Amino acid sequence: DVIGPLMSIVSKNVDDAVKADTIEGARTGPVLMVYYTHDHNILGVAQALGIIGEFGGRNPEFSSAIVIETWSSTDGFDIKIVMKDGLDAPFKPVAKFRFLDFKKRISSYTEGDQDDVQWDDQVKKRYTFSQFGRDARYGESTTAPVVPRVRPAKKDSKSLTFEILVVFGMLIAVIVVLLRRPNAYTRMY
């Protein structure tokens, strides 16, 4: 039930990134999107991307991650998939698709109208890092990086601190991987 809407959102974000790179001034949203979820949803995404074999028939370890990168080159656009399976595991490249091949790969999982994907109200909220865990309706809007929330944060400040640290750690890990991998492609900014 979750993978269809999630892959529809991923597909729309990839489309928006390609559009922003090909049309001057088309970028309207953030450059980086971070979604976090449970292991069974990570398995569903791995199935949709054709990389489920990377988990060797078992559930993903704690702090596993799948990163979907959009790259621009003189030949068009590529979608690269990197992942890590566990807290101490390094990120490793696991798949690469041409843009249209990626769209075809996930088409059976995506909704017909990607602009009309509806989850519950909580997932549509976006929070800046300073608003993380609070309802954005009661705070001021900023243009800082945003983190979609699947459910409201708990009142327990220790839980909120842990969630912030996990998201921050994942963000740092993605940045480190991107900075260590020089190649002929250009990153889309």
Summary of the structure (lengths in Angstrom):
residues: 189
radius of gyration: 16.7
end to end distance: 32.0
largest distance: 49.8
contacts: 454
relative contact order: 0.16
helix: 40%
strand: 17%
